[in-house]
Amino acid sequence: MPEGLAVLKWDDELGPIVTIRTPKKLKIGLDPTTSMRAYGIATLGETKESQKPGFSSLAFEDFKLAVYYGGLNMHLKGLPSMVFLVLHPEEDPDVYKDALPEIATQIFLNAENDAYEKMVAPLYKQISRYTQMTAEQQQASVLTDPVRRGIIQILMKNGTVLSADLEQVIFEEVGKKIDVDIVLRPLVKMGIIATGWVEGLSSEVIYLTRALFVLRTVSHNIVRAVLESDLPKDATESYLESSKEYHRDYVARLRNDLFKTVWSDAEEIGKYMLDFDTYDLIQVLRRSPIEMKQLPEMISLSNAKIKKKLSTLEKANIVTRIKDGNKQQHVILKCNPEVVTVYPEWLIQRTVDQYNSEIIASQQAKHYLEVLKQSHPSQMKLIAELE
């Protein structure tokens, strides 16, 4: 566990100053000399590219720092622009290479009106879990944030957008001014989007390379496990029938309004994915149905907390409970909530139509079609085989 976490911003007279720290008694690593050195390394270079958001680390005699810099725009606005973890000398800062940018991004997105200050202590307490986040949880973190979710929604409809236009659209739809660099970096790293400059265009262009959303799938492993279990025949049939009916209704909702269904689930289910205790419970239930009395042995939670989590998941139509002949409760997944990425094939024709209708610049459309070609699954498979 790190010694602590601190958020800093730049003051033209005083240099880097700490706006909040946790724990409050944290002092190590916060002296002006260390803070200035951290800022100097993070902002090293005179080009705009060299001062974009990024992770770095520093080693001192008695401690180390894992640092995430929010970029030149945050710095110039006088907003919190640096978050760092103070580590023990023997700790490896790279352990936090994925966790710290995610935590810092949440802080920076709530920098206006100091809304981030209440978030710092809870985020710090979860830091060890953030280092263990699965790829699915990292994707869920995108879907639970209204700004990044809004960006994915826009790109899933249009495919490509200018950075300057995206800032305006997000402000109109979400009500937040954003620093595009901070918000997009995690999405680029996940392979969800790509960015680039196109000759003749006034700002950087953003492209969707993978669509990201949540689906409620049928778990064939769970169905097989139920059929092979010792549950009474009527209980088994009741579960299978209710599951079938639920998924039939879900598919009908997808066909009726795909975007509404997908995005309402993304916001709701994404929160369960990021609640580590709830996610642990889902992971256990993905393997097989479990007797209620066995759950405390498999998850480090009290009976009361398990019941509370299960009630939440039941209301969300993710789990169900049935009794066997001995009146023992069994917990079973009603649906398997999955965060998935897919190749946005529909955007090929969409881009061609936008090009023909002159909705977007011809060079932007051509460049995006090339990006889609390069990110096609067949190309990615070929690259993987060559590597």
C-alpha positions in Angstrom: 0.0 0.0 0.0 1.4 3.4 -0.9 2.2 6.0 1.8 -0.3 8.4 0.4 -1.7 10.3 -2.5 -1.5 14.0 -3.3 -3.1 16.3 -5.9 -1.2 19.4 -7.0 -1.7 22.5 -9.2 0.5 25.2 -10.5 0.7 28.6 -9.0 2.6 31.3 -11.0 4.1 32.8 -7.9 4.6 29.7 -5.6 5.1 27.0 -8.2 3.5 23.6 -7.6 1.2 23.5 -4.5 -0.6 20.7 -2.9 -4.4 21.1 -3.0 -5.3 18.0 -1.1 -3.5 15.0 0.3 -4.5 11.7 1.9 -3.9 10.7 4.6 -4.0 14.3 5.9 -0.7 13.8 7.9 1.2 12.9 4.8 4.4 14.9 4.5 7.0 12.8 2.7 7.4 13.8 -0.9 5.5 17.0 -0.6 8.3 19.5 0.0 8.7 22.2 -2.6 11.9 20.8 -4.0 10.4 17.4 -4.7 7.2 18.8 -6.1 9.2 21.1 -8.4 11.3 18.2 -9.6 8.2 16.1 -10.3 6.7 19.0 -12.3 9.9 19.6 -14.2 10.2 16.0 -15.3 6.5 15.8 -16.3 6.6 19.0 -18.3 10.0 18.5 -19.8 10.0 19.7 -23.4 8.7 22.7 -25.2 6.4 21.1 -27.7 2.7 20.5 -27.2 3.1 16.8 -27.7 5.8 16.6 -25.0 3.4 18.2 -22.5 0.4 15.9 -23.0 -1.0 13.8 -20.1 1.3 11.0 -19.1 2.7 8.7 -16.4 6.2 8.9 -15.0 8.1 7.9 -11.9 10.9 9.2 -9.7 13.2 7.5 -7.2 14.6 9.2 -4.1 16.6 7.8 -1.3 13.7 7.3 1.2 10.7 7.0 -1.2 9.5 6.8 -4.8 6.8 8.7 -6.7 4.4 7.4 -9.2 3.2 10.5 -11.1 0.4 11.3 -13.5 0.5 14.7 -15.2 -2.7 16.1 -16.6 -1.2 18.0 -19.5 -0.5 21.6 -20.5 -4.1 22.7 -20.7 -4.9 21.8 -17.1 -1.6 23.4 -16.0 -2.3 26.7 -17.8 -5.9 26.9 -16.5 -4.6 26.7 -12.9 -6.6 23.6 -12.3 -5.3 20.5 -10.5 -2.9 19.0 -13.1 -0.8 16.4 -11.2 -1.6 13.4 -9.0 1.1 11.4 -7.4 1.4 8.4 -5.2 4.1 8.3 -2.5 5.6 4.8 -2.4 8.0 2.9 -0.2 11.6 2.7 -1.6 11.2 -1.0 -2.5 7.9 -0.5 -4.3 7.7 -0.7 -8.2 5.9 2.4 -9.5 5.0 0.6 -12.7 2.5 -1.5 -10.7 0.4 1.7 -10.7 0.9 2.5 -14.4 -2.8 1.7 -15.2 -4.4 2.4 -11.9 -3.0 6.0 -11.3 -4.1 7.4 -14.8 -7.6 6.1 -14.1 -7.8 7.6 -10.7 -6.2 10.9 -11.9 -8.6 11.1 -14.8 -11.6 10.9 -12.4 -10.1 13.6 -10.4 -9.3 15.9 -13.4 -12.8 15.4 -14.8 -14.2 16.8 -11.5 -11.7 19.6 -11.1 -14.2 22.4 -11.6 -15.6 23.8 -8.4 -13.2 21.5 -6.4 -15.7 18.6 -6.7 -12.8 16.2 -6.8 -11.8 16.8 -3.2 -14.4 14.4 -1.7 -13.3 11.7 -4.1 -9.6 11.6 -3.2 -9.8 9.6 0.0 -12.2 6.9 -1.3 -10.1 6.5 -4.5 -6.9 6.2 -2.5 -8.5 3.5 -0.3 -9.3 1.5 -3.4 -5.8 1.9 -5.1 -4.7 -1.7 -4.4 -7.9 -3.0 -6.1 -7.4 -0.6 -9.0 -4.1 -2.3 -9.7 -6.0 -5.6 -10.0 -8.7 -4.3 -12.3 -9.5 -6.7 -15.2 -9.7 -5.4 -18.8 -13.5 -5.7 -18.5 -13.5 -3.4 -15.4 -11.2 -0.9 -17.1 -13.7 -0.8 -20.0 -16.5 -0.4 -17.5 -14.8 2.6 -16.0 -15.2 4.3 -19.4 -18.9 3.5 -19.6 -19.7 4.8 -16.1 -18.2 8.2 -16.7 -20.7 10.5 -18.4 -18.1 12.3 -20.4 -16.3 9.3 -21.8 -19.6 7.5 -22.3 -20.8 10.5 -24.3 -17.8 10.4 -26.5 -18.3 6.7 -27.3 -21.9 7.4 -28.1 -21.0 10.2 -30.5 -18.3 8.1 -32.2 -20.5 5.0 -32.5 -23.0 7.2 -34.5 -20.5 9.2 -36.5 -17.2 7.3 -36.5 -15.0 10.3 -36.6 -15.1 13.9 -35.3 -12.7 16.8 -34.9 -11.3 17.3 -31.5 -12.6 20.9 -31.3 -16.1 19.9 -32.4 -16.1 17.1 -29.8 -15.3 19.5 -27.0 -18.4 21.6 -28.0 -20.7 18.6 -28.4 -19.7 17.3 -25.0 -20.3 20.6 -23.4 -23.8 20.8 -25.0 -24.8 17.2 -24.2 -23.1 16.5 -20.8 -22.7 20.1 -19.6 -18.9 19.8 -18.9 -16.0 21.5 -20.5 -13.3 18.9 -21.1 -9.6 18.7 -21.7 -9.7 16.3 -24.7 -6.2 15.0 -24.1 -7.0 13.8 -20.5 -10.2 12.1 -21.5 -9.0 10.4 -24.6 -5.7 9.0 -23.4 -7.2 5.9 -21.6 -9.4 5.2 -24.7 -6.4 5.3 -27.0 -4.5 2.9 -24.7 -7.5 0.5 -24.7 -7.6 0.5 -28.5 -11.1 2.0 -28.5 -10.2 5.1 -30.4 -7.3 6.5 -32.5 -6.3 10.1 -33.0 -4.2 11.8 -35.6 -3.6 15.0 -37.6 -4.9 15.3 -41.1 -3.4 17.9 -43.5 -5.8 20.8 -44.0 -7.8 20.3 -40.9 -7.7 22.8 -38.0 -7.6 20.3 -35.1 -6.8 16.7 -34.3 -9.2 14.1 -35.6 -10.6 11.3 -33.4 -11.7 8.0 -34.8 -13.6 5.0 -33.3 -11.7 1.7 -33.9 -13.8 -0.5 -31.5 -17.4 0.0 -30.3 -17.8 -0.5 -26.6 -21.0 -1.4 -24.8 -22.7 -3.9 -22.4 -24.7 -6.9 -23.3 -26.7 -9.3 -21.2 -25.8 -12.7 -22.6 -26.9 -16.2 -21.9 -24.3 -18.2 -20.0 -24.4 -21.7 -21.6 -22.0 -22.9 -18.8 -24.6 -21.9 -16.2 -27.5 -23.5 -18.2 -25.5 -26.7 -18.4 -24.6 -26.6 -14.7 -28.3 -26.1 -13.8 -29.3 -29.1 -15.9 -26.6 -31.3 -14.4 -27.3 -30.1 -10.8 -29.3 -31.9 -8.0 -32.0 -29.2 -8.1 -35.6 -30.5 -8.2 -37.0 -30.8 -11.7 -39.6 -28.2 -11.1 -37.0 -25.7 -9.8 -34.8 -26.3 -12.8 -37.6 -25.9 -15.2 -38.8 -22.8 -13.5 -35.3 -21.2 -13.7 -34.9 -22.2 -17.4 -38.3 -20.9 -18.4 -37.9 -17.5 -16.5 -34.4 -17.1 -18.0 -35.7 -17.8 -21.5 -38.6 -15.4 -21.1 -36.3 -12.7 -19.8 -33.8 -13.0 -22.7 -36.6 -13.1 -25.2 -37.9 -9.8 -23.8 -34.3 -8.4 -23.7 -33.7 -9.2 -27.4 -37.1 -7.6 -28.3 -35.9 -4.4 -26.4 -32.6 -4.4 -28.4 -34.5 -4.7 -31.7 -36.9 -2.0 -30.7 -34.3 0.6 -29.5 -30.8 -0.7 -29.6 -29.1 2.5 -28.4 -31.5 3.2 -25.5 -31.2 -0.4 -24.2 -27.5 -0.6 -24.6 -26.7 2.7 -23.0 -29.1 2.4 -20.0 -27.5 -1.0 -19.3 -24.0 0.5 -19.7 -24.6 3.1 -17.1 -26.2 0.7 -14.6 -24.2 -2.5 -15.1 -20.9 -0.5 -15.3 -21.4 0.6 -11.7 -21.7 -3.0 -10.6 -18.5 -3.9 -12.5 -16.6 -1.2 -10.6 -17.9 -2.1 -7.2 -15.2 -4.6 -6.4 -17.3 -6.7 -4.0 -20.2 -6.9 -6.4 -17.8 -7.8 -9.2 -16.2 -10.5 -7.1 -19.7 -12.0 -6.6 -20.5 -11.9 -10.3 -17.2 -13.6 -11.1 -18.0 -16.4 -8.7 -21.5 -16.9 -10.1 -20.1 -16.9 -13.7 -18.5 -20.3 -12.8 -21.5 -22.1 -11.5 -24.7 -21.8 -9.3 -23.7 -21.6 -5.7 -25.5 -22.5 -2.5 -26.2 -19.4 -0.5 -24.5 -20.8 2.6 -21.3 -21.4 0.6 -20.8 -17.8 -0.5 -19.1 -16.5 2.6 -16.4 -19.1 2.1 -15.8 -17.9 -1.4 -16.0 -14.2 -0.9 -14.5 -12.1 1.9 -17.8 -10.6 2.8 -20.2 -10.9 5.7 -23.6 -12.6 5.3 -25.3 -9.2 5.6 -23.2 -7.7 2.8 -23.7 -10.7 0.6 -27.4 -10.4 1.0 -27.4 -6.7 0.3 -25.3 -7.2 -2.9 -27.6 -10.0 -4.0 -30.7 -8.0 -3.5 -29.2 -5.2 -5.7 -28.3 -7.7 -8.4 -31.7 -9.3 -8.3 -33.4 -6.0 -8.8 -31.1 -5.5 -11.8 -32.2 -8.9 -13.2 -28.6 -10.2 -13.1 -29.1 -13.0 -10.5 -32.0 -15.1 -9.2 -32.4 -17.4 -6.1 -34.2 -20.7 -6.1 -34.7 -23.4 -3.4 -33.9 -27.1 -3.6 -35.8 -30.0 -2.0 -34.1 -29.3 1.3 -35.2 -25.6 1.2 -31.6 -24.6 0.7 -31.2 -21.4 -1.4 -29.1 -21.5 -4.6 -27.9 -18.3 -6.3 -27.8 -18.4 -10.1 -27.0 -15.9 -12.8 -30.1 -14.9 -14.6 -28.0 -13.2 -17.3 -24.3 -12.7 -17.8 -23.5 -9.0 -18.0 -20.5 -8.5 -20.3 -18.6 -5.4 -21.4 -17.7 -6.1 -25.0 -15.9 -4.5 -27.9 -16.7 -5.0 -31.5 -15.3 -3.9 -34.8 -17.6 -1.0 -36.0 -18.3 -2.4 -39.5 -21.4 -0.2 -39.9 -19.3 2.9 -39.9 -17.6 2.0 -43.2 -20.8 2.7 -45.1 -21.6 5.6 -42.8 -18.3 7.2 -43.6 -18.8 6.7 -47.3 -22.2 8.4 -47.1 -20.8 11.3 -45.1 -18.1 11.7 -47.7 -20.6 11.6 -50.6 -22.8 14.1 -48.8 -19.8 16.3 -48.0 -20.8 16.2 -44.3 -17.1 15.7 -43.4 -14.0 16.7 -45.2 -12.9 14.3 -47.9 -9.4 13.9 -46.4 -10.9 13.1 -43.0 -13.2 10.4 -44.5 -10.4 8.9 -46.5 -8.1 8.8 -43.5 -10.8 7.1 -41.3 -11.5 4.5 -43.9 -7.8 3.7 -43.8 -7.8 3.6 -40.0 -10.8 1.1 -40.2 -8.9 -1.0 -42.7 -5.8 -1.2 -40.5 -7.9 -2.0 -37.3 -10.0 -4.7 -39.0 -9.8 -8.0 -37.0 -8.1 -9.8 -39.9 -5.3 -7.2 -39.9 -4.9 -7.4 -36.1 -4.7 -11.2 -36.3 -2.0 -10.9 -39.0 0.0 -8.5 -36.9 -0.3 -10.8 -33.9 0.9 -13.8 -36.0 3.9 -11.8 -37.3 4.9 -10.8 -33.8 
